[in-house]
Amino acid sequence: MNLKTYVDNTVLEIVKGDITELCVDAIVNAANSKLKLGGGVAAAIHKKGGSIIQNECDKIISEKGKISTGEAVITSGGKLKAKHVIHAVGPIYGEGNEDMKLRNAIINSLEIAEQYKLKSIAFPAISTGHFGMPKEECAKIMFPTIISYIKKGTTLSRIVVCLYDQETYDIFKKTLDKFQKTKLLQ
């Protein structure tokens, strides 16, 4: 199940499925500030990608101490289909300034993908799991942030938002449909 639209020369796609199974250059991990691959998307990445990803995360943390909310870093994809994992620290709902922090996590992930000359990237619904952000709010932030980024000029040819369950997919589809109707995508 997926929905594709074009923004300039970039495909923006929403997909219902397992982000660890996507054939993209990088998948985004909804990370915590210590880059511990514990639950949710991170646990699936660790299970399928192998311990090399956690080892690379540990090395980053030993050098930086922690990753701030809104920041993103990159590791290899280990045994995943994706060559890389971009670990983006989203906001914990209720900590304040969540919109800006989520926008920063998305933009920093996109910028890292371009720095590494990647052509495709897939995002989960960052911060909507353990961090408690409402899915509707996440969708309302993610799409304009991604669309605005594309419109400024990007070398990315495909950006996917991958949603694990039907409820989340439906929320994101409804939000993207609204953006299409408002001509934000033109």
C-alpha positions as CSV (number, residue, x, y, z in Angstrom):
1,M,0.0,0.0,0.0
2,N,1.5,3.3,-1.0
3,L,0.8,6.8,-2.4
4,K,3.2,8.6,-4.6
5,T,3.3,12.2,-5.6
6,Y,6.0,14.4,-7.2
7,V,7.4,17.6,-5.8
8,D,9.6,19.1,-8.4
9,N,11.8,16.2,-9.5
10,T,11.6,14.2,-6.3
11,V,9.1,11.4,-5.6
12,L,7.4,11.8,-2.2
13,E,5.9,8.6,-1.2
14,I,4.0,7.1,1.8
15,V,4.2,3.4,2.3
16,K,2.6,1.0,4.8
17,G,5.2,-1.5,5.8
18,D,8.4,-2.4,7.6
19,I,11.1,0.3,7.1
20,T,13.9,-2.2,7.5
21,E,12.7,-4.0,4.3
22,L,12.8,-0.9,2.0
23,C,15.2,-0.7,-0.8
24,V,16.5,2.8,-0.2
25,D,20.0,4.3,0.3
26,A,19.2,5.2,4.0
27,I,16.5,4.6,6.5
28,V,16.0,7.0,9.4
29,N,16.0,5.6,13.0
30,A,13.8,7.5,15.5
31,A,16.7,7.6,17.9
32,N,17.3,8.5,21.5
33,S,20.1,10.8,22.6
34,K,22.4,7.9,23.6
35,L,21.8,6.0,20.3
36,K,20.7,2.9,22.1
37,L,18.8,0.6,19.7
38,G,16.1,-0.4,22.3
39,G,12.5,-0.4,21.2
40,G,10.2,0.2,18.2
41,V,12.0,1.1,14.9
42,A,15.4,1.0,16.6
43,A,14.9,-2.5,17.8
44,A,13.8,-3.7,14.4
45,I,16.9,-2.0,12.9
46,H,19.2,-3.7,15.4
47,K,17.5,-7.1,14.9
48,K,17.8,-7.1,11.1
49,G,20.9,-4.9,10.7
50,G,23.0,-6.6,13.3
51,S,25.2,-5.5,16.1
52,I,27.6,-3.5,13.8
53,I,25.0,-0.7,13.8
54,Q,24.9,-0.5,17.6
55,N,28.8,-0.7,17.7
56,E,29.0,2.3,15.3
57,C,26.4,4.2,17.4
58,D,28.5,3.5,20.6
59,K,31.6,4.8,18.9
60,I,29.7,8.1,18.0
61,I,28.5,8.4,21.6
62,S,32.0,7.8,23.0
63,E,33.2,10.7,20.8
64,K,30.3,13.1,21.2
65,G,28.8,12.2,24.6
66,K,25.2,12.4,23.4
67,I,23.2,13.5,20.4
68,S,20.9,16.5,21.1
69,T,17.3,16.6,20.2
70,G,16.9,17.6,16.5
71,E,20.4,16.3,15.6
72,A,21.1,13.4,13.3
73,V,24.1,11.1,12.7
74,I,24.8,8.4,10.2
75,T,26.1,4.8,10.4
76,S,26.3,1.9,8.0
77,G,23.2,-0.2,7.4
78,G,24.9,-3.4,8.6
79,K,22.9,-6.3,7.1
80,L,19.9,-4.1,6.1
81,K,18.9,-3.6,2.5
82,A,19.6,0.1,3.1
83,K,23.3,1.0,2.9
84,H,23.0,3.5,5.8
85,V,21.0,4.3,8.9
86,I,20.5,8.0,9.8
87,H,19.8,8.3,13.5
88,A,17.6,11.3,14.2
89,V,16.7,12.3,17.7
90,G,13.1,13.5,17.8
91,P,11.4,15.4,20.6
92,I,9.7,13.9,23.6
93,Y,6.2,15.1,23.5
94,G,5.6,17.7,26.3
95,E,9.2,18.9,26.6
96,G,8.5,22.1,24.7
97,N,9.2,23.4,21.2
98,E,8.5,20.0,19.7
99,D,7.6,21.3,16.3
100,M,11.0,23.0,15.8
101,K,12.9,20.0,17.2
102,L,11.1,17.6,14.9
103,R,11.7,19.9,11.9
104,N,15.4,20.0,12.8
105,A,15.6,16.2,13.0
106,I,14.0,15.9,9.6
107,I,16.1,18.6,7.9
108,N,19.3,17.3,9.5
109,S,18.5,13.8,8.2
110,L,17.9,15.1,4.7
111,E,21.1,17.2,4.8
112,I,23.2,14.1,5.9
113,A,21.7,12.1,3.1
114,E,22.8,14.7,0.6
115,Q,26.2,15.1,2.1
116,Y,26.7,11.4,1.5
117,K,25.4,11.7,-2.0
118,L,22.4,9.4,-1.4
119,K,19.5,9.4,-3.7
120,S,16.7,7.9,-1.5
121,I,15.8,8.0,2.2
122,A,12.9,6.6,4.3
123,F,11.5,8.1,7.5
124,P,9.3,6.5,10.1
125,A,6.8,8.6,12.0
126,I,9.5,10.1,14.3
127,S,8.6,10.6,18.0
128,T,5.2,9.0,17.7
129,G,6.1,5.8,19.6
130,H,7.7,5.9,23.0
131,F,8.2,9.7,22.8
132,G,4.4,10.2,22.7
133,M,3.9,12.7,19.9
134,P,0.4,12.5,18.4
135,K,0.6,11.0,14.9
136,E,-1.6,13.8,13.4
137,E,0.8,16.4,14.7
138,C,3.9,14.5,13.4
139,A,2.3,14.3,9.9
140,K,1.4,18.0,9.9
141,I,5.1,18.8,10.6
142,M,6.8,16.2,8.5
143,F,5.1,16.9,5.1
144,P,5.6,20.7,5.0
145,T,9.2,20.3,6.2
146,I,10.0,17.7,3.6
147,I,8.2,19.6,0.8
148,S,9.9,22.9,1.7
149,Y,13.3,21.1,1.7
150,I,12.7,19.7,-1.8
151,K,11.5,23.0,-3.2
152,K,14.8,24.7,-2.1
153,G,16.6,22.2,-4.4
154,T,17.7,18.7,-3.6
155,T,19.7,15.9,-5.2
156,L,17.4,13.4,-3.5
157,S,15.2,11.6,-6.0
158,R,13.0,9.7,-3.6
159,I,11.8,10.4,-0.1
160,V,9.6,7.8,1.6
161,V,7.6,8.1,4.8
162,C,7.1,4.5,6.0
163,L,4.3,3.7,8.4
164,Y,4.0,0.5,10.2
165,D,0.3,0.1,10.8
166,Q,-2.9,1.0,9.0
167,E,-4.0,3.6,11.5
168,T,-0.8,5.6,11.1
169,Y,-0.8,5.2,7.3
170,D,-4.4,6.5,7.1
171,I,-3.5,9.5,9.3
172,F,-0.5,10.4,7.1
173,K,-2.4,9.8,3.9
174,K,-5.2,12.1,4.9
175,T,-2.6,14.8,5.8
176,L,-0.8,14.4,2.5
177,D,-4.1,14.5,0.6
178,K,-4.9,17.8,2.3
179,F,-1.5,19.2,1.2
180,Q,-2.2,18.1,-2.4
181,K,-5.5,19.9,-2.3
182,T,-4.0,23.1,-1.0
183,K,-1.5,23.1,-4.0
184,L,1.5,23.1,-1.6
185,L,3.0,20.4,-3.8
186,Q,2.9,22.5,-7.0
